[in-house]
Amino acid sequence: MTPQAPQSIVIVGGGTAGWMAAVAFGRLMGPAGVRVTLVESDAIATIGVGEATIPPIRTFHAMLGIDENAFLQATGGSYKLGIRFEGWSCPGESYIHPFGQIGTDVVGVPFAAQWLRAHQVGMADPLAQYSLEARAAEAGRFSRPIANGDSPLSRIGYAYHFDAGRYAAFLRTQAEQRGVVRREGTIERVETGPAGIAAVHLANGSRIDGDLFLDCSGFRALLISGALGTGWVDWSEWLPCDRAVAVATSADAAPLPMTRAIAGPAGWRWRIPLQHRTGNGHVFSSRHLSEDEATAQLLADVEGKTLGDPRIIRFATGHRERMWSGNCIALGLAAGFMEPLESTSIHLVQSGLQHLLRLLPTGKMSMPASALVDRYNRVMTAEFVRIRDFLVAHYHLNARPERFWRERAIAPIPDGLADKLALFRAGGRIFREADELFNETSWLSLLTGQNAPVEGYDPICDAVPLHVAVRRLAQIEQVVGASLNHMPPHADALSRIAARESRR
Ligand code: FAD
């Protein structure tokens, strides 16, 4: 049977996921006459965290015609060049996972391989020295990419930090301008039918029906789980943290253009600098630390004045067995969750939307609807799995002394990660499959930053004599240093945006 194109789309939930979906569908399907309705309840708060992102969000914003300056101004946002991991391999050590790409091929041989070989014999500096993003993050500098030949300035990789509440409000304005209709009310009952979901019923007695339903109702997963009973794949054996405590503090210093992830006795703390405040949180395992202890550890570490009371968030790590079931697609927390160590949740919403827009029935497709659904579920599950493996590596590769960390170091790891580590051990090789989210720079930063075992070097390096490679590495480092001098302080970049927006 040829799948029918949806004429009416209902989005359940007005958090980050719901409003991202609303802007996307409003912009891309509204012009074709598709009705888009978003239902949210003023009585049920959004999760209120989720403030650090990764570079693909810029592609998403570009696709939706979102102006970067207006967005940063509206959300109190700041730029982000990477994440500094503090105390992960052992207390006192730190490394940066920078965005972008580190170095360039050295005479046809990948930078990573040449740097590793030279570093092993003491002839290369620490990895971060070759990354413009890492050095700028530490120095508190930022510039958008500028056309400058082959310079690293022309390919700066960056993302944002923003205030989650303000982001949803900003997206709401954009969505409503594109014809999305917002309905306020609490859903009391979900009506199912042959296609899956038939309608949602609000407490005020109204009924909202549609052809396609997006479940963006957060951890409640009202439709995909509550109504359709879709199962849950539990990953707590790989990622056992199951709580977070979050609190905002005043922004007393200029925001650094990076997120900080600080390892602690049974988890880690985040610090996300915005223009008007700093977001702080502590992700931990409740088997190893009580909520009171975790809160005390967080409050002992924050800088600035706390704004409001610390808030505990309980979560489970894993994903829905089928994120698309019948005529219902779950996005955001309703689809699954992994801790925010690499800021990947909002990305997964974006990625889900992009896949969905490519796979939605058009009425002209000759394949059965089930083939589209299966493809979506396969692709999204694979994305979750790859991100999971990257996160698990942060916990596995540690030499910290506490019980939580000793357990993580010896716990079994997923096969895909075990393969990656084995390949790296045998000559420092990193193999990226075509559409993997994390590139060679990401894996190299993580594996060397957390002292993953490595024996020897990649034989491909022998194509270039060591002294030639060392000379080339020195040139790369020198170009990065010179480029850094062209980058203004991050705070200046933000003030210029504020000044420009206030003149509008
Ligand atoms: P929510 O924000 O929970 O929104 C749910 C919506 O559903 C609300 O509007 C609510 O009113 C509505 N709703 C629920 N029930 C009903 C009902 N019965 N009737 C009507 N409406 C209803 N992601 C990142 O990318 N980067 C980060 O740094 C990051 N940090 C995080 C830290 C923590 C501790 C957690 C838990 C998550 C973090 N995330 C992060 C994830 C990120 O916050 C979420 O992916 C994102 O906010 C999407 O949430 P959501 O819209 O799915 O759910």
Residues whose N, C-alpha, C, O or C-beta is under 5 A from the ligand:
A	BS01	FAD	V12 G13 G14 G15 T16 A17 G18 V39 E40 S41 I44 A45 T46 I47 G48 V49 G50 E51 A52 T53 G185 T186 I187 C216 S217 G218 F219 R220 A244 I313 L331 G332 L333 A334 P340 S343 T344 S345 I346 H347
